[in-house]
Amino acid sequence: MNIAIVGPGAIGSLWASYLTEAGHQVNLWSRQPAAKLTIQRDQYAQQSLLNNNTQALQQSDVILVTLKAPSVLTVLSAIAKHIDQDSIIVLMHNGMGTAEGVNALLPNNPLLLATTTHGAYRPSMTQVLHTGYGQTLLGAANSQGELCQFLVDVFNHALSDVTWHSNINQALWTKLAINCAINPLTAIHQVTNGELVQPHYQQQLQNIVNEVSLVMNAEGFEIDVNHLLQTVNNVIHATSNNYSSMEQDIAHQRRSEIDFITGYLLESASRHNIDAPYNQALYQAVKKIEQSW
């Protein structure tokens, strides 16, 4: 298939490499002006891929969007005229809240949502390291997307394990809960995920998860708060040496995804008249850091 990767950061570069290796024609769309970009995954051979090529984008059967959430609508709006209405759009990023805008921008396109637990790190512009193997979930965000379950086989052949989730929003909410717990704390305190096992973080994690579970239940997802907290702690242990994406954004004075993670949670809490003071305090703390720049 012809597959475009919009936003070839760590995760985008990882998928670009594996999809190329699986035999697909992969092109990139990035901030880099070069006509071609090189990707080297781990110790494997370098791959040279077309970059910012409008013809390749127009011919893409699948457009995998791995941008950070704040950039999704801005970038897709700029390139919408080059996207064929039959192209399948796949959004794969942290946070929630972009699907509605993308659906309005490209109403005729099949739209899928994805979440992955694969780990990737980009030590340089041309190299990507696959730092942890995980699972990828795909699900439909509109009626056209329901017809695209075959993409599970396409993606699975490149980088397993990929499964179809009939209610992808539940999976995304669980990922959101994990991000709400881990990302702001690690960003504010500039620590690794593993530091959150320290006793003085435990009550904060409990408070965050309590509020998230109330909102998830109001959204129609039956969530056990203790199970959700255990899930968060499992991720903390499994990624103990990692720095969260939000920690990295704050460390490098880049705009974070706080509006699409904790901000999205707070918007949902407001709709259901649920107070979420602990998450509100974390949101304001991260925004205050960003505004100080």
URZIGI-V823771 format. One line per field, one symbol per residue. phi: phi as a letter, one per 40 degrees, with the letter a starting at -180 (. if undefined). psi: psi as a letter, one per 20 degrees, with the letter a starting at -180 (. if undefined). A space follows every 10 residues. Layout:
BEGIN
phi: ???
psi: ???
END
This chain:
BEGIN
phi: .cbbbcgccc cccccdcccc cchccbbbba cccccbbbbb cfccccbbbd bfcccccccc cbbccbccdc cdccccccbd ccbccccccb cbacgbhccc cccccbcccc bbbbbbbcba abcacbbbbc cacabbbbac bacccccbcc cdccccccac bbbcbcbccc ccccccdccc cccccccccf bcdcccccdc cccccccccd ccccccccch bcbccccccc cccccdccbd cccccccccc cbfbcccdcc bcccdccccc ccfbcbcccc ccdccccccc ccc
psi: rpppoommbg gghghgghhg hijqopqqoa ipiqhqqppo pcjrqqppqq plohghghjp hpoookrqgh ighgghhhjh ijoqiipppo pnrqrrjhhg hhhhgmhiqp pqqqpqjqpq pnirhiqppn ipqbqppqrq irhhhhjkih hghghhhgnr ppqpohmhhg hhhghggghh ggggghggil rrhhhiiqhi ighggggghg gghggghhij popphhhghh gghghgghkh iqpqhhghgg hjlqprkhhi ehggghgggg hjlppmhghg ggghgghhgg hi.
END
